[in-house]
Amino acid sequence: MPTPIIEFAGVGKTFESRAGATEALRGIFLAVEAGEFVSIIGPSGCGKSSLLRIVGDLVEPSAGTVRVNGKSARQARLDRDYGIVFQTPVLYEWRTVLENVQLPLELAGRPRAERRERPPALLRLVGLEEFAGHYPWQLSGGMQQRVSIARALALNPSILLMDEPFGALDEMSRERLNQELLQVCAETAATALFVTHSIAEAVFLSTRIVVLSPRPGHIDRIVTVDLPHPRSDKTRALPRFFELVTEVRQSLREDPGRADGRAHHPGGTL
């Protein structure tokens, strides 16, 4: 079998503070294959963002291990194997849209020709080529997030880590960007790990949805999304779409401590 792009083995995370210890995650086993779009969903405070940040080497696990492209999360970061998009765009206001997308290439010391040619191509990919000379403050929130996605793709990463990137947008903008994101992932062949609070968003985007329990977060269920590709506005009207939304919603509402005989294992939940 091929090596998973991302693999969690018994990952746990406990945060220490003056008030005491807070166990955010416990016993996470998960394998993400190349080309998958895996969403992580769960109640507030269950460790969704912490799990993503562990992959991105922004937080160290307290227990277990994470492998990214067959290497440690730290080495994957040093090798620039992934791009990260956060809930807020985190763009530099004094740099134009084009210059913001160029920044990772500059920091990586890429050849001048690549720094000149790749950013315009990425802006075309996210539909912002006409705004290359604008500044972030001249763009809408949705447009700023598209710049963030283009910047995350600057070094051609095999993985996109996304922490509620559309959470602050209105519903119409969010749905439009969901569809654009799937197109970007299809064109770049990127594997995506995506944190969201939106059940409908997770169902629309994903190949699988990882449902975390309340804190300490552990994998309560993994829902396989068998909707056809390519996905469009018509996808949201399919009966199967509503069935999957209901399945995920019920998973979130169920008592995670129930004794129903379900066992956890590295590939998901039995």
C-alpha positions in Angstrom: 0.0 0.0 0.0 1.2 3.6 -0.7 2.5 5.6 2.2 -0.2 8.0 3.6 0.4 11.7 2.9 -0.5 12.4 6.5 -0.5 9.8 9.3 -1.5 10.3 13.0 -0.5 7.5 15.4 -1.8 7.9 18.9 -1.6 11.7 18.9 -2.6 13.6 22.0 -2.1 17.2 23.1 -2.2 18.6 26.6 -1.8 22.4 27.2 -0.2 23.5 30.4 -1.0 26.8 32.1 -1.1 28.4 35.5 -4.7 27.2 35.9 -3.6 23.6 35.3 -3.5 21.1 32.4 -6.1 21.0 29.6 -6.2 17.8 27.6 -7.2 19.0 24.1 -6.7 15.7 22.1 -6.4 12.1 22.9 -5.5 9.0 20.9 -5.9 10.3 17.4 -5.3 7.6 14.7 -5.8 8.7 11.1 -4.3 8.1 7.7 -4.9 10.6 4.9 -4.1 9.4 1.3 -2.9 11.4 -1.6 -5.6 13.5 -3.3 -8.1 13.2 -0.5 -10.0 16.2 0.9 -10.5 15.4 4.6 -12.5 17.8 6.7 -12.3 17.9 10.5 -15.5 18.8 12.4 -16.6 18.8 16.0 -17.8 21.0 18.8 -15.9 24.1 19.9 -12.9 23.4 22.0 -12.5 19.8 20.8 -9.0 20.3 19.3 -9.7 20.7 15.6 -7.3 23.6 15.1 -4.7 22.0 17.4 -4.7 18.9 15.2 -4.1 20.9 12.1 -1.4 22.9 13.8 0.4 19.7 14.9 0.6 18.7 11.2 1.9 22.2 10.4 4.6 22.0 13.1 3.1 25.0 14.8 2.2 22.9 17.9 4.1 19.8 19.2 2.0 16.8 20.2 2.2 15.7 23.8 1.8 12.0 22.8 2.1 10.0 19.6 3.6 10.8 16.3 2.7 12.6 13.0 4.2 11.7 9.7 3.8 14.1 6.8 5.0 12.9 3.3 6.7 10.1 5.2 8.8 12.5 7.4 8.4 14.4 10.6 6.1 17.4 10.7 9.2 19.6 11.3 11.0 18.2 8.3 7.9 18.6 6.2 7.8 22.3 7.2 11.4 22.8 6.4 10.9 21.1 3.0 7.8 23.4 2.4 5.6 20.4 1.7 2.4 22.2 2.6 0.7 25.6 2.4 -1.4 27.0 5.3 -4.6 29.1 5.0 -6.0 30.5 8.3 -9.4 32.0 9.1 -8.1 35.5 8.6 -6.1 36.2 5.4 -3.0 37.6 7.2 -1.9 39.6 4.1 0.6 42.4 4.2 -1.3 45.6 3.6 1.7 47.5 2.2 2.2 44.8 -0.5 0.1 44.5 -3.6 -1.9 41.3 -4.3 0.9 40.1 -6.6 3.6 41.0 -4.1 1.8 39.0 -1.4 1.7 35.9 -3.6 5.4 36.4 -4.5 6.5 36.6 -0.9 7.0 32.8 -0.3 9.0 32.6 -3.5 11.2 35.4 -2.3 11.7 33.9 1.1 12.6 30.6 -0.4 15.2 32.2 -2.7 13.5 30.9 -5.9 14.9 32.0 -9.3 13.8 35.4 -10.5 12.0 33.9 -13.5 9.9 31.8 -11.2 9.1 34.7 -9.0 8.0 36.6 -12.1 6.0 33.9 -13.8 4.3 31.8 -11.1 2.3 34.5 -9.1 0.3 35.7 -12.1 -0.5 32.1 -13.0 -1.7 31.5 -9.4 -3.8 34.6 -9.5 -5.4 33.4 -12.8 -6.1 30.1 -11.0 -8.1 31.8 -8.2 -9.7 34.3 -10.6 -7.9 37.4 -9.4 -5.5 38.3 -12.3 -7.2 41.6 -12.8 -6.5 42.6 -9.2 -2.7 41.9 -9.2 -1.9 45.6 -8.6 -4.5 46.2 -5.9 -3.8 46.2 -2.1 -5.5 43.8 0.3 -7.6 46.6 1.9 -9.2 47.3 -1.6 -10.5 43.7 -1.8 -13.6 42.0 -0.2 -13.0 39.3 2.5 -13.7 36.5 0.0 -11.2 38.0 -2.5 -8.6 38.3 0.3 -9.0 34.6 1.1 -8.5 33.8 -2.5 -5.2 35.7 -2.4 -4.3 33.6 0.7 -5.0 30.4 -1.2 -2.9 31.5 -4.1 0.0 32.4 -1.7 -0.3 29.0 0.0 0.1 27.4 -3.4 3.2 29.5 -4.4 5.7 26.8 -3.6 3.6 24.1 -5.2 2.9 22.2 -2.0 1.5 18.7 -2.1 -0.7 19.5 1.0 -3.1 22.3 1.9 -3.8 22.9 5.6 -6.9 25.1 6.0 -8.2 26.3 9.4 -11.8 27.6 8.9 -10.7 29.8 5.9 -14.3 30.8 5.0 -15.7 31.0 8.5 -16.0 34.8 8.5 -17.7 35.0 5.1 -21.4 35.3 4.2 -23.1 32.2 3.0 -23.2 33.0 -0.7 -19.5 33.9 -0.8 -18.7 30.8 1.2 -20.5 28.5 -1.2 -18.8 30.1 -4.2 -15.4 29.7 -2.7 -16.1 26.1 -1.8 -16.6 25.3 -5.4 -13.5 27.3 -6.5 -11.4 25.5 -3.8 -12.4 22.1 -5.2 -11.4 23.3 -8.7 -8.0 24.5 -7.4 -7.4 21.2 -5.6 -8.3 19.3 -8.8 -5.9 21.4 -10.9 -3.0 21.2 -8.4 -3.6 17.6 -7.2 -3.2 18.9 -3.6 -4.3 16.9 -0.6 -6.4 19.0 1.7 -6.9 18.8 5.5 -9.7 21.3 6.3 -11.1 22.4 9.6 -14.7 23.7 9.6 -17.7 24.3 11.9 -20.1 24.0 8.9 -21.6 20.6 8.3 -22.9 21.5 4.8 -19.4 22.8 3.9 -17.7 19.7 5.0 -20.1 17.5 3.1 -19.8 19.5 -0.1 -16.0 19.6 -0.1 -14.9 16.3 1.4 -14.0 12.8 0.4 -14.1 11.9 4.2 -15.3 13.8 7.3 -13.6 13.2 10.6 -16.0 13.9 13.5 -14.3 14.7 16.8 -15.8 14.2 20.2 -16.0 17.0 22.8 -12.7 17.7 24.6 -10.5 15.8 24.9 -11.1 15.3 21.2 -10.8 11.9 19.8 -12.2 10.5 16.5 -15.8 9.6 17.2 -16.7 8.7 13.6 -15.4 9.0 10.1 -18.1 9.6 7.4 -17.2 8.7 3.8 -18.7 11.2 1.4 -19.8 9.4 -1.8 -21.1 12.3 -3.7 -20.1 12.4 -7.4 -17.5 14.8 -8.9 -17.3 17.4 -10.1 -19.5 19.1 -7.5 -21.7 22.1 -8.2 -24.7 24.0 -6.9 -26.8 21.0 -8.0 -24.8 18.8 -5.6 -26.4 20.7 -2.7 -29.9 19.7 -3.9 -29.2 16.0 -4.1 -31.1 13.7 -1.7 -27.8 12.1 -0.8 -26.3 15.5 0.2 -29.1 16.0 2.8 -28.6 12.4 4.0 -25.0 13.0 4.6 -25.6 16.3 6.4 -28.1 14.5 8.6 -25.6 11.7 9.3 -22.9 14.1 10.4 -25.3 16.3 12.4 -26.5 13.2 14.3 -22.9 12.1 14.9 -22.2 15.5 16.5 -25.3 15.3 18.7 -24.7 11.8 20.0 -23.2 11.2 23.4 -19.5 10.4 22.8 -19.5 8.3 26.0 -22.2 5.9 24.8 -21.4 2.2 25.2 -22.5 1.1 21.7 -19.6 -1.3 21.2 -17.9 0.9 18.6 -14.1 0.6 18.5 -11.5 3.1 17.2 -8.7 2.0 14.9 -6.1 3.8 12.7 -8.3 3.8 9.6 -11.3 5.2 11.3 -14.2 3.8 13.3 -15.8 0.5 13.3 
